[in-house]
Amino acid sequence: KVDYDVCSNYGNWLYTAGIGNDPRDNRKFNMIKQGLDYDGNGDYVRLWVPELQGIKGAAIHTPWALSSAALSQAGVTLGETYPGPVVTAPEWGRHLPQRPGGSAHARGRRGPAQMPAQHKDRGIDFYFSRKKDA
């Protein structure tokens, strides 16, 4: 099945590129979390990225975090048969395996995002009002 909703896709790509509307500071798109939420077993990735087909389960979303033995068993050599990551965002850390051979899908819900100290007194009205001198 191909996901094709022009308006939704265009809006999501803009948001992912960082040019969508979001009043929260330092908002980042977490690709690892999205992969785990919507492709928990990695079947979609395995379909479109045949180089990673030998990686089992959700670990396919973070191949650079696997041990060299696990990569070797899957037939993956980072930098040769599959590129290493260009960047690894610190926010992805909580979605990485915590122990060798462990599950890459250790889920834990956090509470609401903390507002940065300098913006604590800003309610939703701040972002939608014309007056920004607060």
N, CA, C and O atoms as a DFTB+ gen file, in Angstrom:
536 C
 N C O
     1  1       0.847      -1.179       0.000
     2  2       0.000       0.000       0.000
     3  2       0.892       1.241       0.000
     4  3       1.868       1.314       0.747
     5  1       0.555       2.196      -0.827
     6  2       1.310       3.436      -0.894
     7  2       0.505       4.520      -0.189
     8  3      -0.690       4.692      -0.433
     9  1       1.182       5.240       0.684
    10  2       0.542       6.337       1.408
    11  2       0.585       7.573       0.525
    12  3       1.660       8.101       0.241
    13  1      -0.580       8.033       0.091
    14  2      -0.578       9.203      -0.770
    15  2      -1.733      10.113      -0.408
    16  3      -2.864       9.908      -0.849
    17  1      -1.445      11.099       0.385
    18  2      -2.386      12.155       0.723
    19  2      -1.604      13.447       0.550
    20  3      -0.839      13.842       1.429
    21  1      -1.800      14.100      -0.585
    22  2      -0.963      15.229      -0.977
    23  2      -0.839      16.272       0.125
    24  3       0.275      16.665       0.473
    25  1      -1.943      16.723       0.674
    26  2      -1.894      17.797       1.679
    27  2      -1.196      17.341       2.952
    28  3      -0.344      18.051       3.485
    29  1      -1.551      16.173       3.432
    30  2      -0.939      15.649       4.651
    31  2       0.555      15.415       4.450
    32  3       1.362      15.795       5.299
    33  1       0.924      14.798       3.343
    34  2       2.334      14.522       3.089
    35  2       3.136      15.813       2.952
    36  3       4.234      15.921       3.499
    37  1       2.600      16.786       2.230
    38  2       3.310      18.047       2.038
    39  2       3.504      18.743       3.387
    40  3       4.592      19.234       3.689
    41  1       2.452      18.779       4.186
    42  2       2.550      19.393       5.518
    43  2       3.560      18.672       6.400
    44  3       4.338      19.316       7.104
    45  1       3.555      17.365       6.369
    46  2       4.494      16.600       7.190
    47  2       5.927      16.802       6.724
    48  3       6.830      16.903       7.554
    49  1       6.161      16.865       5.414
    50  2       7.525      17.102       4.922
    51  2       8.005      18.488       5.322
    52  3       9.169      18.656       5.689
    53  1       7.127      19.486       5.258
    54  2       7.520      20.832       5.687
    55  2       7.855      20.838       7.166
    56  3       8.853      21.427       7.581
    57  1       7.020      20.183       7.964
    58  2       7.244      20.133       9.409
    59  2       8.575      19.432       9.709
    60  3       9.356      19.898      10.539
    61  1       8.820      18.318       9.029
    62  2      10.057      17.565       9.229
    63  2      11.272      18.402       8.835
    64  3      12.329      18.294       9.457
    65  1      11.127      19.221       7.823
    66  2      12.216      20.087       7.382
    67  2      12.445      21.252       8.331
    68  3      13.414      21.996       8.185
    69  1      11.551      21.410       9.306
    70  2      11.731      22.466      10.298
    71  2      11.128      23.795       9.902
    72  3      11.437      24.820      10.509
    73  1      10.260      23.796       8.875
    74  2       9.662      25.065       8.485
    75  2       8.151      25.083       8.690
    76  3       7.463      25.979       8.199
    77  1       7.642      24.104       9.407
    78  2       6.223      24.087       9.725
    79  2       5.941      24.944      10.950
    80  3       6.867      25.398      11.621
    81  1       4.688      25.161      11.236
    82  2       4.312      25.957      12.408
    83  2       4.344      25.100      13.659
    84  3       3.648      24.088      13.739
    85  1       5.138      25.495      14.625
    86  2       5.178      24.822      15.915
    87  2       5.712      25.830      16.929
    88  3       6.857      26.267      16.820
    89  1       4.902      26.199      17.903
    90  2       5.341      27.222      18.858
    91  2       6.354      26.713      19.884
    92  3       6.891      27.508      20.656
    93  1       6.625      25.414      19.908
    94  2       7.561      24.880      20.902
    95  2       8.994      25.131      20.460
    96  3       9.339      24.974      19.289
    97  1       9.813      25.520      21.416
    98  2      11.232      25.754      21.131
    99  2      11.961      24.441      20.915
   100  3      11.614      23.421      21.511
   101  1      12.964      24.472      20.068
   102  2      13.870      23.347      19.874
   103  2      13.150      22.060      19.472
   104  3      13.522      20.975      19.920
   105  1      12.143      22.173      18.647
   106  2      11.368      21.016      18.204
   107  2      12.148      20.270      17.136
   108  3      12.641      20.875      16.184
   109  1      12.261      18.956      17.294
   110  2      12.972      18.129      16.319
   111  2      12.127      16.918      15.970
   112  3      11.385      16.402      16.806
   113  1      12.243      16.480      14.753
   114  2      11.558      15.273      14.299
   115  2      12.418      14.078      14.680
   116  3      13.585      14.013      14.294
   117  1      11.869      13.141      15.424
   118  2      12.623      11.991      15.897
   119  2      12.326      10.794      14.993
   120  3      11.321      10.104      15.165
   121  1      13.219      10.563      14.027
   122  2      13.016       9.489      13.056
   123  2      12.989       8.110      13.700
   124  3      12.237       7.236      13.270
   125  1      13.803       7.915      14.723
   126  2      13.852       6.612      15.382
   127  2      12.520       6.323      16.060
   128  3      11.976       5.229      15.912
   129  1      11.989       7.288      16.799
   130  2      10.703       7.112      17.476
   131  2       9.589       6.840      16.465
   132  3       8.753       5.962      16.680
   133  1       9.579       7.596      15.358
   134  2       8.553       7.384      14.339
   135  2       8.647       5.975      13.754
   136  3       7.630       5.310      13.559
   137  1       9.863       5.527      13.478
   138  2      10.037       4.177      12.945
   139  2       9.532       3.123      13.915
   140  3       8.863       2.169      13.518
   141  1       9.856       3.303      15.193
   142  2       9.415       2.332      16.198
   143  2       7.902       2.374      16.398
   144  3       7.273       1.337      16.606
   145  1       7.322       3.562      16.335
   146  2       5.869       3.690      16.523
   147  2       5.078       3.115      15.352
   148  3       4.054       2.464      15.555
   149  1       5.545       3.352      14.135
   150  2       4.746       3.000      12.965
   151  2       5.265       1.806      12.171
   152  3       4.589       1.331      11.259
   153  1       6.438       1.324      12.502
   154  2       7.009       0.158      11.820
   155  2       7.806      -0.634      12.851
   156  3       8.988      -0.915      12.653
   157  1       7.155      -0.986      13.942
   158  2       7.809      -1.587      15.093
   159  2       8.686      -2.791      14.792
   160  3       9.722      -2.970      15.431
   161  1       8.299      -3.604      13.848
   162  2       9.091      -4.783      13.516
   163  2      10.074      -4.520      12.371
   164  3      10.907      -5.372      12.062
   165  1       9.979      -3.342      11.742
   166  2      10.899      -2.990      10.669
   167  2      10.545      -3.541       9.304
   168  3      11.374      -3.510       8.394
   169  1       9.321      -4.050       9.140
   170  2       8.945      -4.659       7.858
   171  2       8.995      -3.671       6.699
   172  3       9.419      -4.033       5.602
   173  1       8.572      -2.432       6.922
   174  2       8.579      -1.426       5.860
   175  2      10.017      -1.104       5.448
   176  3      10.320      -1.009       4.259
   177  1      10.895      -0.939       6.428
   178  2      12.303      -0.662       6.122
   179  2      12.904      -1.845       5.367
   180  3      13.614      -1.659       4.379
   181  1      12.618      -3.057       5.832
   182  2      13.155      -4.250       5.179
   183  2      12.709      -4.347       3.719
   184  3      13.459      -4.826       2.869
   185  1      11.490      -3.893       3.433
   186  2      10.966      -3.926       2.068
   187  2      11.738      -2.983       1.154
   188  3      12.051      -3.342       0.019
   189  1      12.049      -1.784       1.635
   190  2      12.645      -0.752       0.791
   191  2      14.157      -0.609       0.943
   192  3      14.792       0.066       0.134
   193  1      14.736      -1.225       1.955
   194  2      16.190      -1.150       2.159
   195  2      16.723      -2.580       2.261
   196  3      16.983      -3.074       3.358
   197  1      16.883      -3.237       1.117
   198  2      17.274      -4.648       1.132
   199  2      18.628      -4.898       1.796
   200  3      18.893      -6.009       2.255
   201  1      19.481      -3.884       1.853
   202  2      20.792      -4.050       2.504
   203  2      20.657      -4.412       3.982
   204  3      21.581      -4.974       4.570
   205  1      19.521      -4.094       4.579
   206  2      19.322      -4.351       6.009
   207  2      18.398      -5.539       6.280
   208  3      18.007      -5.755       7.427
   209  1      18.049      -6.298       5.276
   210  2      17.091      -7.396       5.452
   211  2      17.519      -8.426       6.485
   212  3      16.668      -9.077       7.091
   213  1      18.805      -8.584       6.696
   214  2      19.276      -9.578       7.660
   215  2      19.137      -9.152       9.112
   216  3      19.331      -9.971      10.011
   217  1      18.808      -7.896       9.363
   218  2      18.632      -7.419      10.748
   219  2      17.219      -7.730      11.193
   220  3      16.252      -7.369      10.522
   221  1      17.106      -8.391      12.307
   222  2      15.807      -8.831      12.812
   223  2      15.153      -7.767      13.691
   224  3      15.828      -7.037      14.417
   225  1      13.840      -7.697      13.610
   226  2      13.053      -6.861      14.509
   227  2      13.331      -5.371      14.394
   228  3      13.786      -4.879      13.362
   229  1      13.046      -4.667      15.482
   230  2      13.119      -3.212      15.519
   231  2      14.545      -2.686      15.453
   232  3      14.741      -1.493      15.221
   233  1      15.536      -3.529      15.649
   234  2      16.931      -3.084      15.588
   235  2      17.282      -2.533      14.215
   236  3      18.297      -1.853      14.066
   237  1      16.467      -2.812      13.220
   238  2      16.712      -2.314      11.868
   239  2      16.684      -0.788      11.820
   240  3      17.274      -0.187      10.922
   241  1      16.011      -0.162      12.773
   242  2      15.923       1.300      12.797
   243  2      17.209       1.951      13.292
   244  3      17.410       3.147      13.080
   245  1      18.072       1.199      13.938
   246  2      19.320       1.751      14.478
   247  2      20.478       0.786      14.233
   248  3      21.082       0.301      15.189
   249  1      20.799       0.498      12.971
   250  2      21.842      -0.500      12.710
   251  2      23.212      -0.103      13.258
   252  3      24.006      -0.978      13.604
   253  1      23.505       1.185      13.344
   254  2      24.807       1.629      13.854
   255  2      24.979       1.331      15.335
   256  3      26.099       1.373      15.844
   257  1      23.884       1.028      16.040
   258  2      23.956       0.738      17.473
   259  2      24.166      -0.752      17.752
   260  3      24.343      -1.146      18.905
   261  1      24.146      -1.575      16.713
   262  2      24.321      -3.019      16.896
   263  2      25.795      -3.364      17.099
   264  3      26.689      -2.634      16.673
   265  1      26.014      -4.474      17.747
   266  2      27.389      -4.946      17.932
   267  2      27.957      -5.384      16.585
   268  3      27.209      -5.665      15.648
   269  1      29.273      -5.440      16.496
   270  2      29.889      -5.876      15.239
   271  2      29.506      -7.316      14.931
   272  3      29.389      -7.686      13.762
   273  1      29.307      -8.138      15.964
   274  2      28.888      -9.526      15.741
   275  2      27.488      -9.583      15.135
   276  3      27.241     -10.357      14.210
   277  1      26.566      -8.762      15.659
   278  2      25.196      -8.744      15.129
   279  2      25.181      -8.229      13.690
   280  3      24.447      -8.746      12.848
   281  1      25.992      -7.211      13.414
   282  2      26.076      -6.687      12.047
   283  2      26.659      -7.736      11.104
   284  3      26.168      -7.920       9.990
   285  1      27.690      -8.410      11.548
   286  2      28.316      -9.440      10.727
   287  2      27.331     -10.565      10.423
   288  3      27.254     -11.044       9.291
   289  1      26.587     -10.979      11.429
   290  2      25.588     -12.041      11.253
   291  2      24.510     -11.616      10.249
   292  3      23.994     -12.446       9.502
   293  1      24.173     -10.320      10.235
   294  2      23.154      -9.812       9.317
   295  2      23.730      -9.505       7.936
   296  3      22.986      -9.169       7.014
   297  1      25.056      -9.621       7.788
   298  2      25.680      -9.329       6.501
   299  2      25.810      -7.843       6.218
   300  3      25.840      -7.430       5.058
   301  1      25.889      -7.038       7.270
   302  2      25.979      -5.583       7.115
   303  2      27.346      -5.116       7.589
   304  3      27.795      -5.479       8.676
   305  1      27.999      -4.314       6.771
   306  2      29.255      -3.678       7.147
   307  2      29.041      -2.180       7.014
   308  3      28.946      -1.650       5.908
   309  1      28.967      -1.501       8.159
   310  2      28.744      -0.058       8.116
   311  2      29.883       0.621       7.374
   312  3      31.055       0.322       7.598
   313  1      29.523       1.529       6.497
   314  2      30.511       2.226       5.690
   315  2      30.828       1.526       4.388
   316  3      31.463       2.110       3.511
   317  1      30.394       0.280       4.247
   318  2      30.638      -0.464       3.002
   319  2      29.324      -0.915       2.371
   320  3      28.948      -0.430       1.304
   321  1      28.621      -1.846       3.030
   322  2      27.360      -2.325       2.463
   323  2      26.187      -1.440       2.857
   324  3      25.125      -1.501       2.237
   325  1      26.373      -0.621       3.881
   326  2      25.343       0.332       4.325
   327  2      26.064       1.502       4.985
   328  3      26.983       1.288       5.775
   329  1      25.666       2.736       4.678
   330  2      26.386       3.887       5.248
   331  2      26.161       4.025       6.747
   332  3      25.127       3.620       7.280
   333  1      27.137       4.598       7.403
   334  2      26.975       4.940       8.810
   335  2      26.110       6.182       8.917
   336  3      25.853       6.839       7.908
   337  1      25.658       6.517      10.109
   338  2      24.804       7.702      10.254
   339  2      25.588       8.986       9.991
   340  3      26.771       9.076      10.317
   341  1      24.928       9.966       9.407
   342  2      25.532      11.266       9.189
   343  2      25.555      12.024      10.518
   344  3      26.557      12.643      10.876
   345  1      24.446      11.965      11.234
   346  2      24.349      12.544      12.578
   347  2      23.587      11.566      13.450
   348  3      22.818      10.745      12.951
   349  1      23.799      11.653      14.733
   350  2      22.968      10.930      15.693
   351  2      22.545      11.944      16.740
   352  3      23.370      12.425      17.517
   353  1      21.295      12.259      16.760
   354  2      20.767      13.258      17.688
   355  2      20.727      12.687      19.100
   356  3      20.375      11.522      19.281
   357  1      21.081      13.483      20.099
   358  2      21.050      13.007      21.480
   359  2      19.663      12.498      21.891
   360  3      19.551      11.606      22.733
   361  1      18.618      13.061      21.302
   362  2      17.248      12.672      21.654
   363  2      16.939      11.228      21.271
   364  3      16.002      10.631      21.803
   365  1      17.716      10.667      20.355
   366  2      17.467       9.300      19.922
   367  2      17.925       8.291      20.956
   368  3      17.502       7.136      20.921
   369  1      18.782       8.708      21.875
   370  2      19.395       7.795      22.834
   371  2      18.418       6.925      23.591
   372  3      18.699       5.752      23.836
   373  1      17.294       7.465      23.962
   374  2      16.351       6.651      24.744
   375  2      15.649       5.590      23.911
   376  3      14.928       4.752      24.452
   377  1      15.856       5.620      22.594
   378  2      15.255       4.610      21.719
   379  2      16.269       3.576      21.240
   380  3      15.928       2.681      20.468
   381  1      17.505       3.697      21.692
   382  2      18.539       2.755      21.294
   383  2      18.571       1.570      22.252
   384  3      18.131       1.687      23.396
   385  1      19.083       0.436      21.800
   386  2      19.189      -0.719      22.699
   387  2      20.048      -0.354      23.912
   388  3      21.059       0.335      23.777
   389  1      19.648      -0.811      25.077
   390  2      20.365      -0.494      26.303
   391  2      21.421      -1.533      26.646
   392  3      22.316      -1.264      27.447
   393  1      21.327      -2.706      26.056
   394  2      22.309      -3.760      26.314
   395  2      22.572      -4.500      25.020
   396  3      21.716      -4.522      24.136
   397  1      23.738      -5.105      24.892
   398  2      24.048      -5.829      23.658
   399  2      22.992      -6.885      23.358
   400  3      22.627      -7.682      24.222
   401  1      22.516      -6.876      22.133
   402  2      21.513      -7.856      21.719
   403  2      20.135      -7.563      22.265
   404  3      19.199      -8.330      22.038
   405  1      19.997      -6.444      22.995
   406  2      18.715      -6.110      23.605
   407  2      17.752      -5.531      22.594
   408  3      18.102      -5.282      21.440
   409  1      16.550      -5.325      23.044
   410  2      15.520      -4.776      22.178
   411  2      15.760      -3.298      21.945
   412  3      16.100      -2.559      22.869
   413  1      15.583      -2.877      20.715
   414  2      15.724      -1.451      20.393
   415  2      14.437      -0.716      20.676
   416  3      14.343       0.487      20.430
   417  1      13.445      -1.415      21.188
   418  2      12.156      -0.775      21.383
   419  2      11.773      -0.783      22.854
   420  3      10.738      -1.332      23.233
   421  1      12.607      -0.174      23.675
   422  2      12.273      -0.015      25.086
   423  2      11.493       1.265      25.202
   424  3      12.068       2.353      25.188
   425  1      10.203       1.148      25.316
   426  2       9.346       2.316      25.307
   427  2       9.098       2.813      26.712
   428  3       8.920       2.023      27.639
   429  1       9.086       4.082      26.862
   430  2       8.712       4.689      28.115
   431  2       8.091       6.022      27.815
   432  3       8.653       6.816      27.060
   433  1       6.960       6.280      28.384
   434  2       6.290       7.556      28.142
   435  2       6.817       8.586      29.114
   436  3       6.931       8.338      30.314
   437  1       7.130       9.725      28.581
   438  2       7.548      10.831      29.424
   439  2       6.338      11.691      29.697
   440  3       5.317      11.610      29.015
   441  1       6.483      12.506      30.703
   442  2       5.432      13.470      30.993
   443  2       5.476      14.582      29.964
   444  3       6.199      14.484      28.973
   445  1       4.700      15.651      30.190
   446  2       4.701      16.754      29.240
   447  2       6.082      17.367      29.111
   448  3       6.858      17.381      30.067
   449  1       6.382      17.868      27.937
   450  2       7.680      18.498      27.701
   451  2       7.861      19.677      28.643
   452  3       6.915      20.417      28.914
   453  1       9.060      19.844      29.131
   454  2       9.347      20.947      30.032
   455  2       9.567      22.219      29.231
   456  3      10.277      22.219      28.226
   457  1       8.960      23.285      29.679
   458  2       9.131      24.586      29.044
   459  2      10.470      25.159      29.467
   460  3      10.778      25.138      30.659
   461  1      11.277      25.667      28.554
   462  2      12.538      26.294      28.944
   463  2      12.285      27.416      29.942
   464  3      11.274      28.113      29.856
   465  1      13.203      27.590      30.888
   466  2      13.024      28.550      31.971
   467  2      12.686      29.949      31.467
   468  3      11.828      30.621      32.041
   469  1      13.351      30.398      30.396
   470  2      13.112      31.756      29.926
   471  2      11.717      31.930      29.328
   472  3      11.299      33.062      29.085
   473  1      10.986      30.839      29.083
   474  2       9.655      30.925      28.489
   475  2       8.560      30.420      29.427
   476  3       7.417      30.241      29.004
   477  1       8.900      30.191      30.696
   478  2       7.943      29.598      31.624
   479  2       6.647      30.390      31.731
   480  3       5.568      29.811      31.859
   481  1       6.755      31.720      31.679
   482  2       5.580      32.556      31.869
   483  2       4.780      32.761      30.582
   484  3       3.787      33.489      30.587
   485  1       5.189      32.143      29.503
   486  2       4.496      32.321      28.232
   487  2       3.419      31.260      28.069
   488  3       3.718      30.070      27.971
   489  1       2.206      31.683      28.041
   490  2       1.116      30.775      27.753
   491  2       0.860      30.761      26.262
   492  3       1.588      31.392      25.495
   493  1      -0.158      30.053      25.852
   494  2      -0.470      29.951      24.422
   495  2      -0.798      31.315      23.837
   496  3      -0.573      31.554      22.651
   497  1      -1.335      32.219      24.670
   498  2      -1.672      33.555      24.177
   499  2      -0.449      34.302      23.672
   500  3      -0.559      35.104      22.744
   501  1       0.719      34.054      24.266
   502  2       1.929      34.740      23.830
   503  2       2.187      34.483      22.341
   504  3       2.530      35.395      21.589
   505  1       2.016      33.227      21.936
   506  2       2.351      32.857      20.567
   507  2       1.328      33.338      19.544
   508  3       1.640      33.465      18.360
   509  1       0.121      33.603      19.997
   510  2      -0.917      34.010      19.064
   511  2      -1.301      35.479      19.200
   512  3      -2.186      35.950      18.485
   513  1      -0.661      36.201      20.091
   514  2      -0.952      37.629      20.222
   515  2       0.008      38.414      19.348
   516  3       1.070      37.918      18.972
   517  1      -0.370      39.631      19.032
   518  2       0.488      40.499      18.215
   519  2       1.583      41.137      19.067
   520  3       2.633      41.521      18.552
   521  1       1.337      41.246      20.348
   522  2       2.275      41.915      21.250
   523  2       3.312      40.916      21.753
   524  3       2.956      39.988      22.479
   525  1       4.582      41.077      21.392
   526  2       5.620      40.111      21.730
   527  2       6.685      40.700      22.664
   528  3       7.802      40.184      22.710
   529  1       6.371      41.752      23.397
   530  2       7.379      42.361      24.245
   531  2       7.502      41.689      25.603
   532  3       8.282      42.144      26.441
   533  1       6.760      40.628      25.840
   534  2       6.808      39.932      27.145
   535  2       8.041      39.074      27.253
   536  3       8.250      38.418      28.273
